Amino acid sequence: MTLTRASRASLADGGAAATGRHPATATATAFGLESLLPAASSSSSEVLDTLQRLCAERGLDGLARSLSGLAGLVAGDLQVIEEELTAVQRADRVMHRAGSYLLGAGGKRIRPMCVALAARVGDGFDRRAADLAVAVELVHNATLLHDDVIDLATTRRGRASARTVFGNAASIFAGDWLLIESLRRVQRAAVPGTLSSLLETIDKMIWAESLQLENRGRFETDLDLYLSIAEGKSASLFRWAMAAGGAAAGLSESQCHALEEYGGHLGMAFQAVDDVLDLSGDEATTGKALFTDLREGKLTHPLLVALQRQPALRPLLQELASVDHEMQLPAQRCADVLAVVEETDALEASRAFARERVEKASLALRQLPKSDATAALAVVAHSIIHRSH
């Protein structure tokens, strides 16, 4: 690991002075990052700003009182994670360049932040938790590299996709490389059960992606099918992140299970909001074109609701999904889809689904001791509903 002197010192003692049970500003002091708190890292600032705003809205005055309160709880951890992601092996092979290209594009880093907060529910964010946090982000980025090849995506995170710049083969190998690197990190962390559970999680993700592939373009009104795909491809990795962070911090089996339950509901809410943004997001903010999932033949939650309430929509969806990827979608036909989505109140139904999952995530946290970290996790869940990308 390539860490700053302050980071190494803090990780060496387990970060005990900055656990969720202690004043949040101790994190910044431990990592020597007081001067960085107002700006944090560019990839985490949006998340932290949202969390601070929602703290105030939810009456969490102790956390909302200052940026050094809540940001101090996680900014140091995220800085360590960013250092580690930057230091992931760089070589002149095309697969390394493709992988580094995507990692360098930033991202929300919500999954590694979950590992960090889960760890702070227990003994704190240490070297093992850092490895697990980096591992979950590497797995996530590996799936994006593979997804972009499968979906023939031309953009990712607001710029040309890795496959566009380096080619399909390089992107596939880059994804494989990041997966192997993630497993190495988990192996090095040596937290009992985390390596086998990550292998099981990756297996679930592959199974869900295969299930989605088999049903592309069918647009069946099967809620169970949608839930199976979303739980496998999205929620399972959030579940692992939470359980792994808790295990690294010495939490009991029942406490790790509560965190895992929280992660599952958080992941489902995250996916539902993703689905909403595919139809209603700002392309400049989301970094991808509207209707991307639709043109790939994927059944998203709003489209599922719209189809259940207006079955006549199916032929139009199938028509748009069959448009060649090199061609633009007909604007009028897209407008027709949005009209039905609006008429059926499908977007609001999907937001309600996300809110329901967020409430279930918050309930899971009640099984854990109260701390700054559990309060922050509750805010993370509620911020999911309001995110714009």
N, C-alpha and C positions, 0 to 999 in steps of 0.2 A: 504494500500500500504506500502511496506517495502522499504524505500528510504534512501540513505545516507543523512547526514545533509545538505550537499551542494545541493543535488537534491531537498530536501524538500523546502529549502529556495528559490530556483529558481522557482519551480512550484508554490509556494505560491504567488509570485508576477507576475505570468503569463508569465514569461520568456520574458518580453517585451524588455529587454536589448539585447536579442539575436535573434530578429526577422530577417526575410530575408531582411529587409530594413536597417539594421545596420551592422557594421563590423562583419564578420563571426566569428572572434576569440572570440567575446563576449560570445558565447555559451560555449566554453571551460572554460572561467573564471567563468561564472555563475554556472556551474555544478561542479567546482573544479576539472576539469579533465585535466589540462594542461599537466601533466606528462604522461597521458594515450594516448594522441593523436597519437603519432607515431605507437603505437600498436593497439589502440582502442580495441574492443572486437573481439574475434576470429571469430565470426559469421559475423561480419560486415567488417572486414579488406579487404576481397576480393572485396566487393562491392566498398568500399572507394578507394582502389588502382585503380580499373578500372575507377572510376569516375575521379580521378585525372589525369590519363593518357589521357582520352578522352577530358578533359578540355583543355589540352595542344594541342591536335590534332585539336580541333575545334576553337582554337584561343581565348578561354575564359581566357585571361591572368590574369585577376584579381582573378579568382578562382584557376587557376593552379599554381600561383606563389609559393605557399607553402602548405604543408599538413595542416597546422593550418588554412588555408583559407577555403577550402572546407570541410575537415574533421572536422574542428571546427564548421561548420554549423550543422552537423548532428551527430557527434560522441557522444556528450553529451546526445542527445535525445535517441540514440540507447543504450547507457549505462543504462539510466533509464529504457528503455523497457526490457533490459536483466535482470535487477534487478527484475522487476515485474514478468517476466516469471519464473525466478528462485523461486520467492516467491509464485507462484500459489500454492494453498493449497496442502500440502503434507500429506498424511495419509498412513496407512499401508494396505489399501484395494488394491486388485490386480488391480482394474481399475485405481487408482491413480498412482500406480507404472508404469503401462503401458503408461499412458499419460505423466508422468514425464520422462520416458525413451525416448520417441520421442522428447519432448521439449528439453531435455538435449543433443540431437544429433546435435543441432545447426540448421543451415539453412541460407539462404541468407538474410532473414528478409527484403525483398524488399517491402512487403506490409506495414508493420509498418513504414518503412522509407518513404513511400509515404504519410502516415498520417502525419508524422512529417513535411515533406517539404510542404505539403498542408497547415498545420497550420502556417508555417512560411511565407507563402504568405500573411497571415493576421496578427493577433495580437500576434502570437507566440505559442510555444509549452508549454502548461500548464498541470495541473493535468487532466483535462477533455480529452485533446488530448492524453495524456499518456494512459488513460483507453481505448480509442478507438483504439489506436495503438496495445495495447496488445490484445484487442478483435479480431481484424482482423487476427492476427497471430494464436490465439486459434482456430478460425473457420477454417483457412487453415490446421492446424495440425489435427483437428477433421476429415476433409475430407480425409486426408492421412491415418489415422487409419482405417477408413471405407473402403477406396479404397483398401488397402492392404489385407483386408479380402475378398472382392469381387474378387480381381485379384489373390488371393493365392500367394501374393508376399512374397518372402523369405528374401529380403534385402531392406533397406531403408537408404539413406544417408550414404552408405558405410559400414553398419553393419547389423546384423540380424534384421528383422522387428519386431515390437512389437508383432504381432500375432505369430511369430515363437517362441519368448521368453515367452510370457504370455498366448498365446492361442487366438483363434478367439473371443470367448465370451468376454474375458477381453478387447480386443481391441475395440470391438463394444461399450461396456459400457464406455470405456475411451473416445472414440470419443463423445459419448452422454454427458459425464461429461464436456468435454472441450467446447462443444456448449453451455451448460447451463451456464458455467462460463463466456463465452464471452458475453452472453446476460445480465448477472448480471453486468458486467463491463460497458456495454452500458447504462443500466438502471441507474447505479450510476453516470455516466458522465452527464446524464440529458440534453443532447444537443437535442433540439427540432427536431423531425423527424428522428433521427438516429436509434432508436430502431425499428420503423415500417419499415423503409427502409432496415434494416438488415434482418428482417424477410422476406421481399419480396425477398431479394437477396438470402437467403438460399433456399427459395422456387424455385427460378429460377435454382439454382445449382442442386437441387434434380431432377427437371424436366429434365434438360440437361443430367444428369447422367442416368436417366431412358431411355431417348431417345437414348443415346449411347448404353445402354444395349440391347435395342430392335433391334439395327442394328449391333450388334457384328457379325463379320464373314461374313457379306454380301458384304462388299467392293464395295458399290455402288458409281458411279462417280457423286455424288450429292453435288455440292459446297454449296448450300443453307443449306443442312443438316449439313455439316461440320461446317459452320459458326454458325448455331443455337446452336450446341453443344459447340463449343469453346466460344461463347459469354456467354452462360449460366454457364458453369463449370469453366471458367477461368476469362474472362473479367469482369463479373458482380461484383466479389469481389474487383477487382482493382478499378472499378467505385465507389463502396461504400467507399473504403478507402480514395479516393481523396475527395469525396463530404463530408464525415464525418469530415475529418481534416479541410477542409475549413469552415464548419459550426461551428466547435468548436472555430475557430479563428475569428468569427464574419464577415465572408465575405458575400456579397450579394447573393441573389438567382441566379442571372446571372453569378456571379463569380464562385459559387459552381457548376453550370451547366457546365461551361468551364472546371473546374477541373475534373468533372465526365466524360466529353467527352474525355479529355486527358487519364484518367484511362482506359476507354473502349478500346481505340486504343492501349495503352500500354499493356493491358492484351492480346489482340489478337496477338500482336508481340511476346510477351512472349511465348504464346502457340505454335506459328509457329516455334520458335527457339527450344522449347522443342521437337517438332516433328522431326526437323532436327537432334537433338542430339540423338534421339532414333535409328537412322540409322548410324550416323557418329561420335558420341561422344566417348570420352575416358572413358572406364568403371571405371577406377581408379579415375577419376575426377568427373564424373556424379554420381557415387555411385550406379548405377544400370546397369544391363546387357543390351547390345544392343538387339534390336528387342523385347524389353519387350512389347511395345504397339502392335506390330504386332502379337505376339503369343497370345495376349489377344483379338485379332480380332478387334482392334480399327483402324478406318480409319484416318490416320494422313495426314497432308497437302502434304508432298512429295509423299506419296503413292497415294493420290487422283490425283495429277498431272501425276504421272507415268501411272496410269490406264487410264486417259483420253487420253494420248498419245500412250499407248500400252495396249489395252484392254486384250490381251492374257495373261497378267500378273495375272489376277484374280484367275485362278485355283491354281497357285503356292502360292499365298497369303492365299487362303482358306486351302490349304494343311498344311502350316506352322501353321496357327491358330488352326488347329485341333490336333496338337501334344500334347500329355499328358504333363501336367506341371512338372511331375516328370522326364521327359526325356529331354535331350539336343536337341536343334534344329539341324537338319543336316547341317553341315558346308557348303557343296556344294550347297544346296538349298538356303541358306542364301546368298551365293556368287552370285547365279543366280539372286536373287532379286536385289542385289546391282548393278549388271551389267545393269539391265534394268533401275534402278533409275539413273545410270550414263548416259546411252544412251539417256534417255529422258530429261536430265538436270533438273531433278525434285528438287534436293536439292537447286540449284541456284534459281529456281522459287519460292521456299518457302522462301529463304532468301530475295528475291525481294519483296515478299508479306509482310514480316516483316518490311523491309525498308519503304515500302509504308505506313504501319500503323504508324511507328515511325514519318514519316513526317507529317501525319495527327495529331498525338499527339502534335507535336511541333507547328503546326498551331493553335491548340486549346489554347495554352498558350499565343498567341498574344492578346487574349481577356482580359488578366490580366495585372496589372501594372508590369513594369520591376523591378526585384529585384534579389538578390543573390539566393533566393529560386526558382524563376521561371527559372533562368539560370541553376540551379542545376537540376531541373526537366527535362529540355531539354537534359541535359547530361545523366541523368538516362535513358531516352528513347533510346538514341543512344547507351548506354552501353549494352542494352538488346541484340542488334544484335551481339555483340562480346563476349557474355558470353559463358563459356565453361561448365557450369553445372546449 
